[in-house]
Amino acid sequence: MGKAVPKNVKSRANILLEERPELFSENFEKNKESIKSLELPLTKKIRNRVTGFITRTKKQEKKLLEKKQ
């Protein structure tokens, strides 16, 4: 079974990925710093969940690209 991700975390992460995909990579710590630099009104817990979702999404995208080749 997959991880259940709250709707607010998914929506915020998807918006960030659409608006600024160049800021994010497969590295959690770098992504966390990128989100922190945007100065969004997020609590630490929500910021970490959004960061984790973005990191997981980027890893999945890379895996799919490698699989296609």
VOGU-3710 file (C-alpha; in Angstrom, 3 decimals, decimal comma):
1> mgkavpknvk> 0,000/0,000/0,000  1,115/3,504/-0,711  1,430/6,336/1,714  -1,648/8,436/2,340  -0,827/12,072/1,641  -3,189/14,789/2,896  -4,907/16,825/0,199  -3,410/20,124/1,375  0,126/18,697/1,172  -0,410/17,288/-2,316
11> sranilleer> -1,974/20,465/-3,670  0,759/22,733/-2,288  3,502/20,435/-3,550  1,967/20,176/-7,027  1,613/23,955/-7,255  5,273/24,406/-6,298  6,376/21,753/-8,808  4,399/23,452/-11,585  5,585/26,982/-10,782  9,248/26,271/-9,982
21> pelfsenfek> 10,372/22,802/-11,088  14,006/23,930/-11,376  14,256/24,469/-7,596  13,691/20,837/-6,689  15,722/17,646/-7,007  15,827/14,184/-5,438  17,641/15,492/-2,352  15,361/16,110/0,650  17,708/18,550/2,409  18,176/20,729/-0,692
31> nkesikslel> 14,437/20,735/-1,321  13,793/21,712/2,296  16,151/24,676/1,958  14,497/25,682/-1,327  11,056/25,716/0,263  12,414/27,586/3,286  13,913/30,244/0,982  10,501/30,836/-0,607  9,265/31,988/2,824  5,869/30,349/2,521
41> pltkkirnrv> 3,554/30,448/5,544  3,971/26,760/6,415  4,523/25,102/9,750  7,642/22,981/10,108  5,577/19,769/10,005  3,698/20,726/6,828  6,879/22,050/5,198  8,609/18,709/5,794  5,643/16,750/4,450  5,499/18,917/1,313
51> tgfitrtkkq> 9,252/18,498/0,892  8,996/14,726/1,292  6,192/14,530/-1,256  8,175/16,629/-3,756  11,282/14,486/-3,227  9,306/11,268/-3,684  7,647/12,663/-6,823  10,998/13,651/-8,341  12,416/10,176/-7,633  9,383/8,565/-9,270
61> ekkllekkq> 9,753/10,788/-12,347  13,417/9,818/-12,699  12,590/6,133/-12,315  9,914/6,366/-15,035  12,314/8,123/-17,414  14,963/5,451/-16,856  12,392/2,723/-17,395  11,311/4,198/-20,746  14,873/4,162/-22,048
//
